[in-house]
Amino acid sequence: MALKQVIALIDAEIATLREARALLAAGSAVTVVKRKAGRPPKVQTGTATIPKRKKKHNLSPEGRARIAEAARKRWASQRKAAK
Protein backbone atom coordinates (compact mmCIF):
# COMPACT_ATOMS: atom_id res chain seq x y z
CA MET A 1 0.00 0.00 0.00
CA ALA A 2 1.15 3.46 -0.70
CA LEU A 3 1.63 5.95 2.06
CA LYS A 4 -1.19 8.14 0.72
CA GLN A 5 -3.63 5.22 0.85
CA VAL A 6 -2.77 4.41 4.48
CA ILE A 7 -3.22 8.04 5.48
CA ALA A 8 -6.55 8.15 3.64
CA LEU A 9 -7.76 5.02 5.48
CA ILE A 10 -6.71 6.45 8.83
CA ASP A 11 -8.48 9.75 8.08
CA ALA A 12 -11.64 7.86 7.11
CA GLU A 13 -11.52 5.86 10.35
CA ILE A 14 -11.02 9.05 12.39
CA ALA A 15 -14.01 10.66 10.67
CA THR A 16 -16.16 7.61 11.42
CA LEU A 17 -15.12 7.62 15.08
CA ARG A 18 -15.84 11.34 15.40
CA GLU A 19 -19.34 10.85 13.98
CA ALA A 20 -20.00 7.98 16.36
CA ARG A 21 -18.76 10.05 19.28
CA ALA A 22 -20.96 12.99 18.30
CA LEU A 23 -24.00 10.72 18.07
CA LEU A 24 -23.30 9.20 21.46
CA ALA A 25 -22.68 12.56 23.12
CA ALA A 26 -25.81 14.18 21.66
CA GLY A 27 -28.13 11.21 22.13
CA SER A 28 -27.19 10.32 25.69
CA ALA A 29 -30.07 11.54 27.84
CA VAL A 30 -28.79 9.53 30.78
CA THR A 31 -26.32 11.48 32.83
CA VAL A 32 -24.14 9.96 35.48
CA VAL A 33 -24.76 11.51 38.89
CA LYS A 34 -21.61 11.87 40.89
CA ARG A 35 -22.09 10.62 44.43
CA LYS A 36 -21.12 12.86 47.27
CA ALA A 37 -18.81 11.67 50.00
CA GLY A 38 -20.29 10.68 53.32
CA ARG A 39 -23.37 8.98 54.61
CA PRO A 40 -26.29 8.78 52.19
CA PRO A 41 -29.46 10.66 53.14
CA LYS A 42 -32.28 8.90 54.93
CA VAL A 43 -35.11 7.49 52.86
CA GLN A 44 -37.87 10.10 52.74
CA THR A 45 -40.66 7.89 51.45
CA GLY A 46 -42.86 5.83 53.75
CA THR A 47 -42.13 2.64 51.81
CA ALA A 48 -39.16 1.69 53.96
CA THR A 49 -40.08 -0.62 56.79
CA ILE A 50 -38.44 -0.25 60.15
CA PRO A 51 -37.11 -3.56 61.45
CA LYS A 52 -38.61 -4.71 64.73
CA ARG A 53 -36.29 -4.57 67.70
CA LYS A 54 -35.61 -7.74 69.59
CA LYS A 55 -36.82 -7.92 73.15
CA LYS A 56 -34.19 -7.39 75.79
CA HIS A 57 -33.45 -10.36 77.98
CA ASN A 58 -33.56 -9.22 81.57
CA LEU A 59 -32.00 -11.29 84.32
CA SER A 60 -34.00 -11.95 87.40
CA PRO A 61 -32.36 -11.16 90.74
CA GLU A 62 -32.11 -14.90 91.45
CA GLY A 63 -30.34 -15.55 88.15
CA ARG A 64 -27.94 -12.68 88.76
CA ALA A 65 -27.18 -14.08 92.22
CA ARG A 66 -26.46 -17.55 90.76
CA ILE A 67 -24.05 -16.06 88.23
CA ALA A 68 -22.30 -13.99 90.92
CA GLU A 69 -21.93 -17.07 93.16
CA ALA A 70 -20.49 -19.13 90.31
CA ALA A 71 -18.00 -16.32 89.55
CA ARG A 72 -16.94 -16.18 93.22
CA LYS A 73 -16.37 -19.96 93.23
CA ARG A 74 -14.32 -19.72 90.02
CA TRP A 75 -12.18 -16.89 91.44
CA ALA A 76 -11.69 -18.79 94.69
CA SER A 77 -10.54 -21.89 92.82
CA GLN A 78 -8.12 -19.81 90.74
CA ARG A 79 -6.65 -18.15 93.87
CA LYS A 80 -6.34 -21.53 95.53
CA ALA A 81 -4.55 -22.96 92.48
CA ALA A 82 -2.17 -19.96 92.35
CA LYS A 83 -0.94 -20.63 95.91
C-alpha positions as CSV (number, residue, x, y, z in Angstrom):
1,M,0.0,0.0,0.0
2,A,1.2,3.5,-0.7
3,L,1.6,6.0,2.1
4,K,-1.2,8.1,0.7
5,Q,-3.6,5.2,0.9
6,V,-2.8,4.4,4.5
7,I,-3.2,8.0,5.5
8,A,-6.6,8.1,3.6
9,L,-7.8,5.0,5.5
10,I,-6.7,6.5,8.8
11,D,-8.5,9.8,8.1
12,A,-11.6,7.9,7.1
13,E,-11.5,5.9,10.3
14,I,-11.0,9.1,12.4
15,A,-14.0,10.7,10.7
16,T,-16.2,7.6,11.4
17,L,-15.1,7.6,15.1
18,R,-15.8,11.3,15.4
19,E,-19.3,10.8,14.0
20,A,-20.0,8.0,16.4
21,R,-18.8,10.1,19.3
22,A,-21.0,13.0,18.3
23,L,-24.0,10.7,18.1
24,L,-23.3,9.2,21.5
25,A,-22.7,12.6,23.1
26,A,-25.8,14.2,21.7
27,G,-28.1,11.2,22.1
28,S,-27.2,10.3,25.7
29,A,-30.1,11.5,27.8
30,V,-28.8,9.5,30.8
31,T,-26.3,11.5,32.8
32,V,-24.1,10.0,35.5
33,V,-24.8,11.5,38.9
34,K,-21.6,11.9,40.9
35,R,-22.1,10.6,44.4
36,K,-21.1,12.9,47.3
37,A,-18.8,11.7,50.0
38,G,-20.3,10.7,53.3
39,R,-23.4,9.0,54.6
40,P,-26.3,8.8,52.2
41,P,-29.5,10.7,53.1
42,K,-32.3,8.9,54.9
43,V,-35.1,7.5,52.9
44,Q,-37.9,10.1,52.7
45,T,-40.7,7.9,51.5
46,G,-42.9,5.8,53.7
47,T,-42.1,2.6,51.8
48,A,-39.2,1.7,54.0
49,T,-40.1,-0.6,56.8
50,I,-38.4,-0.3,60.2
51,P,-37.1,-3.6,61.4
52,K,-38.6,-4.7,64.7
53,R,-36.3,-4.6,67.7
54,K,-35.6,-7.7,69.6
55,K,-36.8,-7.9,73.2
56,K,-34.2,-7.4,75.8
57,H,-33.5,-10.4,78.0
58,N,-33.6,-9.2,81.6
59,L,-32.0,-11.3,84.3
60,S,-34.0,-12.0,87.4
61,P,-32.4,-11.2,90.7
62,E,-32.1,-14.9,91.4
63,G,-30.3,-15.5,88.1
64,R,-27.9,-12.7,88.8
65,A,-27.2,-14.1,92.2
66,R,-26.5,-17.5,90.8
67,I,-24.0,-16.1,88.2
68,A,-22.3,-14.0,90.9
69,E,-21.9,-17.1,93.2
70,A,-20.5,-19.1,90.3
71,A,-18.0,-16.3,89.5
72,R,-16.9,-16.2,93.2
73,K,-16.4,-20.0,93.2
74,R,-14.3,-19.7,90.0
75,W,-12.2,-16.9,91.4
76,A,-11.7,-18.8,94.7
77,S,-10.5,-21.9,92.8
78,Q,-8.1,-19.8,90.7
79,R,-6.7,-18.1,93.9
80,K,-6.3,-21.5,95.5
81,A,-4.6,-23.0,92.5
82,A,-2.2,-20.0,92.3
83,K,-0.9,-20.6,95.9
